[in-house]
């Protein structure tokens, strides 16, 4: 992923609906990378510049959103998807244990 300084170039709104931003030197509850609408980086988009989201005011770099970059899922994302699949499978097994056995004698 290539990070581009906002002072070098702003994202083209015709090409990018959403982008990732980095707030070098500022953090928000420990976070420094955010997924935002590209238009929010332009303070002129707002009638009052104070309406611009705080994280966008502190953004120093931007990058093409992974979904737009055609990036393949990372190993970590693959592992997370596998974990979610396992959770669903285990949940289904637990639910089936709670179901009444249709062959049980109900006298």
Secondary structure by P-SEA (a helix, b strand, c coil): cbbbbccccccccccccbbbbbbcccccccccccccccccccccccccccccccccccccccccccccccccccaaaaaaaaaaaaaaaaaaaaaaaaccccccccc
